[in-house]
Amino acid sequence: MKILNALNIRLLLVLILLASLTACSKEESEFSDSPIVESFLEPGSCFSVNVSRQIPFISDVTYSSDDINNLAITVTYNNTVATLNPVGNGVYTDSSIVISAGTAFEINFTYNSKNVSAYTYIPTKPANMTQSATELTIEKMDSASGPPSMEMPDPVTISWDNPDASYYLMIVENTSSVLDPIRDFGDEEPPGNRFRKSPTNGSSDEIRSMDFQYYGMHRIILYHVLPDYAALYEQNSTSSQNLTNPSTSIVNGYGIFTGLNSDTLYINVKEE
């Protein structure tokens, strides 16, 4: 499940990244062919990096002659240097690399006659993660159940140790194979089976009863993330008119190359 969770978070950030690049490209009068680097490294997952080209929003651009699927990408970690294996579509991997907390990684490759590099490390797993409740009872809200009583249960508090004010991000995912909605969505498109909270550098966060859309068992995944991850989220969730490329460790490129670590709790949402 850790690999699946990393992919979910990656898809979220790729969408935010594309929005950022769109806004930045519109402001540029000239196109510079710099690569986009995407990598989210988590213990238990395979070391993988995706390199892609920008999509320009001006005409008559000139791309470099580099083959996006045939780059010589090296990774340095634990005093070891390895060359990643291209598997197609700009993806480079090495399944023999062990991703563990505290390990630092640096990648290097040449693109458009420039040395592209990126650095990150894997943060520690969230420590002493606890929850104020393991079960939540919510009244069903549809035409058959009649008007709700409006008595909502108290929020569930998720707490953890955070002595250095690191950033954390929480994702809540319904694990049911068949989703049982809490309210009638009418003509609206039903929401997905997961929701997320904004990054925080505190030591707790609340999940309100109104955050849940479905009954059933939910997985609460708390990610310990790095500042570049939080910056990407915060800069792109304010205004689409003020987007800038997020502050990252990538030199001569765009994107995000970051580490994360997670722990999981569960809560069961039942019908009253």
Residue pairs with C-beta under 8 A, 6 or more apart in sequence:
1 219
1 264
2 42
2 43
2 44
2 45
2 262
3 44
3 45
3 46
5 42
5 171
5 221
5 262
6 40
6 42
6 45
6 260
8 171
8 173
8 194
9 40
9 169
9 171
9 223
9 260
10 38
10 40
12 196
13 38
13 40
13 229
13 232
13 233
13 256
14 38
16 232
16 233
16 236
16 237
17 36
17 38
17 232
17 236
17 246
17 254
17 255
17 256
19 236
19 240
19 243
20 232
20 235
20 236
20 243
20 244
20 245
20 246
21 36
21 54
21 55
21 245
21 254
22 57
22 243
23 240
23 241
23 243
23 244
24 243
24 244
24 245
25 31
25 54
25 55
25 56
25 57
25 58
26 57
28 58
31 54
31 56
31 58
31 61
31 62
33 53
33 54
33 61
33 62
33 63
33 64
33 112
34 54
34 111
34 112
34 114
34 116
34 252
34 253
34 254
35 51
35 52
35 53
35 54
35 68
35 111
35 112
35 116
35 253
35 254
35 255
36 51
36 52
36 53
36 54
36 253
36 254
36 255
37 49
37 50
37 51
37 107
37 116
37 118
37 250
37 253
37 254
37 255
37 256
37 257
38 49
38 50
38 51
38 52
38 255
38 256
38 257
39 48
39 49
39 50
39 107
39 118
39 120
39 256
39 257
39 258
40 256
40 258
40 259
40 260
41 47
41 99
41 105
41 120
41 122
41 258
41 259
41 260
42 99
42 122
42 259
42 260
42 261
42 262
43 99
43 100
43 101
43 122
43 125
43 261
44 99
45 99
46 93
46 94
46 95
46 97
47 75
47 84
47 93
47 94
47 95
47 97
47 99
47 105
48 91
48 92
48 93
49 73
49 75
49 84
49 91
49 92
49 93
49 107
49 257
50 89
50 90
50 91
50 92
51 68
51 71
51 73
51 90
51 92
51 109
51 111
52 68
52 90
53 63
53 68
54 254
64 111
64 112
64 113
66 110
66 111
66 112
68 90
69 86
69 88
69 89
69 90
70 86
71 86
71 92
71 109
71 110
71 111
72 83
72 109
72 110
73 83
73 84
73 92
73 107
73 108
73 109
74 81
74 82
74 83
74 84
74 107
74 108
74 109
75 81
75 82
75 83
75 84
75 94
75 97
75 105
75 106
75 107
76 105
76 106
76 107
76 108
77 97
77 103
77 104
77 105
77 106
78 103
82 94
82 96
82 97
84 92
84 93
84 94
84 107
85 92
85 93
85 94
86 92
87 93
99 122
99 259
100 122
101 122
101 123
101 124
101 125
101 261
102 121
102 122
102 124
103 121
103 122
104 119
104 120
104 121
105 119
105 120
105 121
105 122
105 259
106 117
106 118
106 119
107 117
107 118
107 257
108 115
108 116
108 117
109 115
109 116
110 116
111 252
111 253
114 252
115 251
115 252
116 250
116 251
116 252
116 253
117 250
117 251
117 252
118 248
118 249
118 250
118 251
118 253
118 257
119 249
119 257
120 226
120 228
120 249
120 257
120 258
120 259
121 226
121 259
122 259
122 260
122 261
123 166
123 224
123 225
123 226
123 259
123 260
123 261
124 224
124 261
125 224
125 261
125 262
125 263
126 160
126 161
126 168
126 222
126 223
126 224
126 261
126 262
126 263
127 160
127 161
128 159
128 160
128 161
129 158
129 159
129 160
129 222
129 263
129 265
130 158
130 159
130 160
130 265
131 156
131 157
131 158
131 159
131 220
131 265
131 267
132 154
132 156
132 157
132 158
132 159
133 154
133 156
133 267
134 266
134 267
134 268
135 267
135 268
135 269
135 270
136 153
136 156
136 209
136 212
136 267
136 268
136 269
136 270
137 153
137 269
137 270
137 271
137 272
138 152
138 153
138 182
138 209
138 212
138 215
138 269
138 270
138 271
138 272
139 145
139 148
139 149
139 151
139 271
139 272
140 182
140 183
140 271
140 272
141 148
141 182
141 183
141 184
142 183
142 184
143 184
152 208
152 209
152 210
153 209
155 206
155 207
155 208
155 209
156 206
156 207
156 267
157 204
157 205
157 206
158 170
158 204
158 205
158 206
158 207
158 220
158 222
158 265
159 203
159 204
160 168
160 203
160 204
160 222
160 263
161 203
162 168
162 201
162 202
162 203
165 201
165 202
166 201
166 224
166 225
167 199
167 200
167 201
167 224
167 225
167 226
167 227
167 229
167 230
168 199
168 200
168 201
168 202
168 205
168 222
168 223
168 224
168 225
169 196
169 197
169 198
169 199
169 200
169 222
169 223
169 225
169 229
169 230
169 233
170 196
170 197
170 205
170 207
170 220
170 221
170 222
170 223
171 194
171 195
171 196
171 197
171 220
171 221
171 223
172 194
172 195
172 196
172 197
172 207
172 211
172 212
172 218
172 219
172 220
172 221
173 193
173 194
173 218
173 219
173 221
174 193
174 194
174 213
174 214
174 216
174 217
174 218
174 219
175 216
175 217
175 218
175 219
176 193
176 214
176 215
176 216
176 217
179 190
179 193
179 214
179 216
180 214
180 215
180 216
180 271
181 190
181 213
181 214
181 215
182 212
182 213
182 214
182 215
182 269
182 271
183 213
185 191
190 213
191 213
193 214
195 211
195 213
197 205
197 207
198 233
198 234
198 237
199 225
199 229
199 230
199 233
199 234
201 230
207 220
207 267
212 218
212 269
214 269
215 269
215 270
215 271
216 268
216 269
217 266
217 267
217 268
217 269
218 266
218 267
218 268
218 269
219 264
219 265
219 266
220 264
220 265
220 266
220 267
221 262
221 263
221 264
222 262
222 263
222 264
222 265
223 260
223 261
223 262
224 260
224 261
224 262
225 258
225 260
226 258
226 259
226 260
227 247
228 246
228 247
228 248
228 249
228 256
228 258
229 256
229 258
229 260
231 246
231 247
231 248
232 246
232 248
232 256
235 243
235 244
235 246
236 243
236 246
245 254
246 256
248 255
248 256
248 257
248 258
249 257
250 256
250 257
